Amino acid sequence: QVYLVESGGGLVQAGGSLSLSCAASRSIFSIDTMGWYRQAPGNQRELVASITNSGNINLSDSVKGRFAISREPAKNAVNLMMNSLKPEDTAIYYCAATDWSGTWTYWGQGTQVSVSS
């Protein structure tokens, strides 16, 4: 079992930056993959960024060059740094983790990110 708690988010103007953090209940190196999903009203949940326990990173095309995912092992945390934010980045952002079969099984409660134009 993994418990995930997000922090960060909020309201920012277009072009601004925000940082999200996800604290896990155990060592992030004991988790296969962690990542960030987002869901805007009326849209499906989409995977924005992920990082494996070996450090392999994937970013969605919509955020490449603007977002970065990183690990903070001392805090059992995975962070999402979001730069050059756009109104279309507005969504609830969820931290998630896979089990060892690769299934996204564990979810945080979500945190709202709102970008004004």
N, C-alpha and C positions, 0 to 999 in steps of 0.2 A: 504494500500500500504506500502511496505517496500523497502527501498533502501539499498543496500549492497555494501560496498567498501572494497576490499581486499588490504592488503599490506604484504610485506615480499616476500619470494621466492628468486630465484636466482640460482647461480651455486655453487655446493659443491662437494667435492670428496666423494667417497664411504666411508661409516663409519662416515661421518660427521653429523651435525645437522643443521636444519633450523626451523624457527618459522614463521607461517603465522597468520595474524590477520584479522578479519572481523568486520568492524564497521557497525552497523545497524542504520537506521534513527529514530528508536524509541526504547523504553526499550525492552531489550531482554526477559524480563519476560512477555511481551505482545504478544510474538511470540510463537507459539506452539512448534515448533522444529527447530533448526538450525543445519547446518551440513556442511561438506566438501565433495565434489565430486572431482574426477579427471578423466581426459581423455587423454590417450596417443594416438599418431598417429595410426590410423587404428583400434583403440579399442573403445568399447562403454564406455560411461560415467559410472563410478562406484562410489557408495557411500563408502567413506572411514571412516567417523566418524560422529556421530550425538549426540546431547544433547537436551533433552526436557526441557521445562520451569520448570519442577519439578526436573531437575537434572539427569534424567536417561540417561546413556551413552551407545552407541553402537559403536563398532569398527569392521571393517572388519577383517577377519582372516589374511589377508595379512599384516596387520599393527599392530596387537595385540602384545603388549610387546615392541613396538618401537615408536608408536605415542600416543599422549595424546591430548584430547580435553578439553578445560576449558572455563569458562566464566569470563569476566571482567565487571561486571555490571556498574561500575562507568563510563566506556567508551562505554557502550552499545555494547560490543565486545565479540566475541567468537574467541578463539585462537586455533591453531593446532601446537603442538610441535612435531617435527619429528626428531627422533634420529636413529642412526645406518642406515642411508640412503643407499639404494641400487640403482644401475643403473635402475632397473625396476620400481623405484618410479618416474622416470622422466615422467612428464605429466604437463598439465595445470590444476591447482587446482582452483575449483570454490566454493565460499561460496554460500550457499543456505538456504532458509527458507520455511517452509510450511505455508499454510493458516490453518484455524481451521478445515478444513475437512481432513487435513493430506496430502494434495497434495503439492508436491514441486513446488511452484509457483514463488518464487522470487529468482533471481540469480544475483551474482556479475559479473564483467567483466572477471574474471579469472586472475590468475597470474602463470607465468611459474616457474616450479621447474625442474632443470636439475642436474642429479647426474652422475659424470664422474667415470669411473672405474680406 
